[in-house]
């Protein structure tokens, strides 16, 4: 019973559900990229190269090594990586626009007597030893 409760708590966390949705969408998207590569890009490259990638095979001791299929898989990977890059880049751009940066509180102030930058908490200037009042201009 303890195991089931732990598993239920684990699976109900938002991150796990987000990951599961991402994997499912990624798998579906992989089918689209595979079709793009197999049905559109490979034939177009085949027109130039006068062959289809899937035909690129060499035989070693009676075993066929299909390096054309490997090249197709590399192209699929590069397309997926490029699409993920653009999605992450767009997401980060939207996220940065949505997050408003608050101005930082000043860490220093100027001594009104010697114009030296000093710590904001200082009550006496370490350079000219003047006593600072609360009205000191902050920088």
Secondary structure, 3 states (H helix, E strand, C coil): CHHHHHHHHHHCCHHHHHHHHHHHHHHHHHHHHHHHHHHHHHHHHHHHHCCCHHHCCEEECCEEECHHHHHHHHHHHHHHHHHHHHHHHHHHHHHHHHCCCCCCCCCEEECCCCCCEEECCCCECCCCCCECCCCCCEC
